[in-house]
Amino acid sequence: MPTSTVALVSAPAACHSRLMATPCPAVDGSSPRRTRFDGPPPMCIDLSRRYGAEMVTSLGNLTLALDPIAAPTTVNNFVFLARYHYYDGLVFHRVIRGFMCQGGDPEGTGRGGPGYRFDDELPKPGRYEVGSLAMANAGPDTNGSQFFIVSGPSGTSLPPNYSLFGKVVRGLDVLAAMEAVPTGRNDRPKDDLVIESVTITEA
């Protein structure tokens, strides 16, 4: 297990058991931006439909196929946050060549989150591949908003401890460019690698 596993840690968040869920965001993307919530989202997706996302980054676009059958709660969370424009303007705060690119922290430090946690939906062993989209965590059942995209062999060999909820289906060249950016302390890109927007598609 590479020591860079620490890159997959997201911060502990407040206990959500006493909090009310935020309503589902507008499907058309018209909901105002939010980066903090009162509790985990209600179920907002339709499991009979297919979901994807177009992630525009400062290095190019990634087209993501989401997997609500294997990870309904995790996909629902990602769709919920994206439709509240949560990810717009955030950075990939940790990038490790041959391993992964991690983002989704509103603080940009690796310690931030949306204000709640939710449970794991773990894959079978051997399911991670280059382009896999998975949740960062701070231990079992501590998912929030931070995610990572596997970009190399150190990521594909991870144990199945991270909820796998999609993959890059177009833009692997962009992912390769992302993982190659110069980094400094704590594996943070020297120049901000920005998530400009995430747009959900539904069919």
N, C-alpha and C positions, 0 to 999 in steps of 0.2 A: 504494500500500500504506500504510495508516494506521500512524502511529508506535506505536499501541497494540498492534501485533503482539507487542511484548515481553511482553504479558500471556499469551501462549500458551507461555511457556517453563516447563518443569519442570526440576528440578535434575538434574545428572548423578548417576548412581547407581553403586554398586560393580559391577565386572565380574562377570558371573554364570557365566562359562564353567567355573569350577572348583567350582560349588556344586550341591548336590542340590535338586531341586524338592520343595516341600511337597505332601503328598497332597491330593487333591480334598476340599473341604469337604462336609459333609452337605447333601443336597438339601433336607432339612426345616428348615434354618436352625439346627440345634442345635449346630453347631461353636462353640467359644469364640472371642471376638474376638481378632484378630491385626492388627498394624499393621506388622510387619516379617517378611520371608520370606528363605529361604535361596537362592532362585533363582526364575526365572519358572515359572508354573504348568504342570503337565501339561495335556493336553487333557481337560477335564472335561465339556464339553457334547456333546450328540448333535446332529449337523448335520441330522438328519432332523426335528428338532423346532423349534418356534417359541419364542422367548424374549422376555420383556418385563421391565419393572421398575416398581415403584411407589416413587417417591422422595418421602418426606415431608420437607418443609422447614418452617422456622419461619414461612413466609408461605403455605403451602398445599402441595397435592400435585401432582406431575408424573407422568403416566403415560408411560412410555417404551416404544417398540417397538425392539427390538434387531435387527440384521441380520447373523446368523451366516453367511449365504451370501456377502455381499460382504466381510465382515471377521471370519472365524472366529477368528483368534488374538486380536483385540481384544475381541470379544464374550466369548470364553472368559475373558480376563483380568478383564473387568468383572464377570462372573458369579462367578468365583473369589473376587475381593476382596469383593464384596457378600455372598456366603454365609459369609465369615469376618467379617462385620460391620465390615469395614475402614472403610467410609465413615460409619458411625453416629457422630454427634456432631462430624464435621468441619464446616468452614465453607466458604462461597464467599469466598475470600480476595481476589478481584479481580473487580470488576464495572464495566463500561464501557457506559454507555447508548448504544444504537444499534449495539452491537458484540457483546458476549458476557458471560456469567457463568462464572467459572472456579473450580473446587473440586477436591477430591480429594487435598489435601496434608495429611498427618497433623501437620505442623508449623504449618500455617496461614500460612506465610511465602512460598510460591511456590518454595521450595527443597527441599522434602521429597519423599519417594517411598517405595516399598515395599521397596527394596533390590535391585532388578534393573531391567533394560531389556529391551525386545523390539522387533521390527522393525515397520516401517510397513506399512499396508495402505491405500494412498492411492486416493481416488476420482478419477474423471475430472473435468476442469474444469467448473465451473458447477453442481456438485452440492450445495453448501451452501445451506441455506434457513433461515428463521427456525424455530427448534426443533431444528435439527440438533445431534446429540451427537457430539463429536469429541475426539480426544486432544490434549492440550497436549504440547509437546516442546521439547527444547533443540537441535534439529537432526535430521538423518535418523537413523531407527532408534534413538531415545532415549525411547521410550514407557515409562511406568511406571504411575502411578495417577492423575495429574492429567488432568482432562478439562474441556471447556468446552461450553456450550450457546449456540449462535448466537441472538442476540436482536434483531438489526437489520441494516441494509444494509451496514455496515462488515464484518460477519461473513459475509454472503452473497457478498461480493466477494473473499473470501480466495482466494489461489492454492491448488491442491490439495496442500498440504504437510502436512496433518493427517489422520490416520486417521479416517474417517467410519464410525461403527458403529451409528447409531440416530437416532431423532428423538422429539420430544415429540408424542404423539398426543392427549393430553388435559392441559389445564392451561396453555395459552398465555397465559391471563389471569394466572396465577400468575407465569409467566416475565416478563411485562410489569411486574408489580409488583416482581419481583426486580431487574430492570435499572434501576428507577426509585429504588432506595434511595439515600439520601445517602451519599456516599463521602468519604474523606479522603486521606491520604498513600498513594501507590502504588495508588490506586483501591480501597482496602479499605473495605468498608462500615463506617460509623461505629458501627452496632449490628450485632452478629454475625448473619449470615444463615446459619443452621445447617441442615445435612443431618441430620435426626433419625434417619432410617433409610432403607435401600434393600432392598426385598424383591423377589426374583426370581420371575417367573412362568414356567411351562414348560408347553407344550401339544403 
